[in-house]
Amino acid sequence: LGREVPHEIMHLLLAKRLGAGYAGLPNWLNEGLAVMNQARPDPEFAAALTRAREAQAQFTLANLCGPFPADAAQAQLAYAESESVVRYLRRHYPAANLAKLLDAYALGATCEAGVAQGLNLSQAELELAWRADLAAAAPTLPWVLLSAVVLLGGGVLALLTLGSRKPRQ
């Protein structure tokens, strides 16, 4: 319930705000906002994004404008990418731009035109910036984990070495 209720409430709030324009809201934005507002993030999304990036099997934003795939693994990737791009927008654009983005879709903008009207850049430019941000963040975690293991291991070794020394008499 912690994931499903906030997710579905976000869809209802978007439908109310956009009115008839809700039907034209790109799925990447609709589902990205809904997933992002779940109480707990899906722990599988990060792995799905990594696998897709390594296999160069990511969706384009244009692919995510319409219905998501029926295949479970592909649908999971579509949701993960949608959440990721919306988180990118939240980090890099003021709330006023996100409101303009929703307003554009409320007025019937196409998937690509809404991005241009709301963010003042093309959908392709948004996708390039989001992917660059995603790639820049990806290699950091393994190095941080490796550093932590090395430092922790060194600290444990130092404690063991100091603890095993016999005092001089």
N, C-alpha and C positions, 0 to 999 in steps of 0.2 A: 504493500500500500504506500510505503514511503517513496517509492519511485513512480508508481502508476498514477496516484491521485494528483500530485503536483504537475506531472506531465500532461494529463488530460485537462486539468484546470487551465494550463497555459494555452492549450488549443482553444478552449472556450473563450478565454480573454482575448485572444487574437481574433477569433471570429466576431466577437462583439465589437472590437475596435475597428476592424476592417470592413465590416458589413459584407456587401456583395463582392468586394475585392478580395475577400478571404479565399475564394475559389481560385484566384490567380496567384496566391502567395507561393513562392517557390518552396518546394519541400525541404530544401537544405536550410532555409531560414525558419520555416514552420517547425520542423522536427528538431533543428538545432536549438532553438529557444526552448522547446518543450523538454528536451533531454537535459539541457543545461540547468533547468530549474528543478530537476528531480532531487530528492533529499540526499541520495547517495549516487555518486557517479558509477557507471558500469565499469567494473575492474578489467573487463576484456577489451575495452576500446583502445587503450594505449598499444596493446599487443597487435590488434588488428591494423592500426595505423602503421606500426613499424613493419609488419609483414608486407603490407601493400606497398609501402615506400621501397623496401628492399627488392621486391619483385617488380617494381615499376608498374603496379596494377591498380593505381589510384583512379578514382572517378574524377572527371572534370566537374566544375560547378555547373556547367551546362547539362551534364548527365543527371545532376542532382536536382534540377528544376522540377522534373516531373516525378512520376511514381517511382518508388524504390523497387529494387529487384525482389523477386519472389524467393530466390535462393537465400537460405538463412545466413550463410557466411557473407554473401554479398550485401544483404540487407544490413547486417551488423556493421560492415564497413561504411555503408552509406550513412547510417546513424552516427557512427564515430566521426566521420569526416564532417558531417553537418554540425555536430557539437563543436568540433575543433575550429571550424571557420567562424562560428558565432562567438566563441571565446576570443578568437583573434580580433574580431570586430569590437567586442567589449573592451579589450585591452588597448586598442589603438585608435578608436574613434570616440568622440564625445557622444553622450546620450542624444544630443540634438540631431546628429547624423543618423543614428538608429531610428529615431522618430521620423525623420525625413524618408528613410528607406521604407518604413511601414506605410507612411502616408502615400508614397508613390504607388505601392501595391494596392492600397485602398482605392486609389483613383483608376486602377486598371492597368498599370504599367506591366509590360512583359518582364520576364525574369531578368534579362540583360538591361533593359531600360530602367528598371527600379534601382539597380546598383548604380547606374550612371547618375540618376536623379538624386539618390540619397547620399552617395559617397563621393560624387564628382570624379569617378574613375570608371573605366570599363570593367566588365566582369572578368576579362582576361587579366587585367592589371591587378584586380583584387586577388585572383587565384595565384598569380605569380608572387605577390607579396605574402600571402598566407602560407604558401608552400615554402618560401624562403625562411619565414619565421619558424615554421615547423621543423625544417631541416637544421636550422641553427640551434634549436633547443634539443634536438634528438641526441647528438653525440655527448652532450654534457653529462647526462646521468651515468653512463658507464664509467666515465673518468672520475666522477665524484665518488661512486661506489668503490672503485679501485683504490682511490686515495684513502678513503675511510678504512678499508681493509688493511692497507699498508700501515697506516698510522696506528690503528688499533693493534695490529700484530706486533708492531715495534714497541708499543706501550706494554703489552703483555709480556713480551720477551724481556724488556728492561725490568719489570717487576719480578719476573722469575729469576733473573740473574741477580738482582739485588737481594732477593729473599733467600737465595741459596748460598750466599757468601757467609763464611764463618768469621766472626769478629776476631781480631788479633789480640793475643794475650801478652 
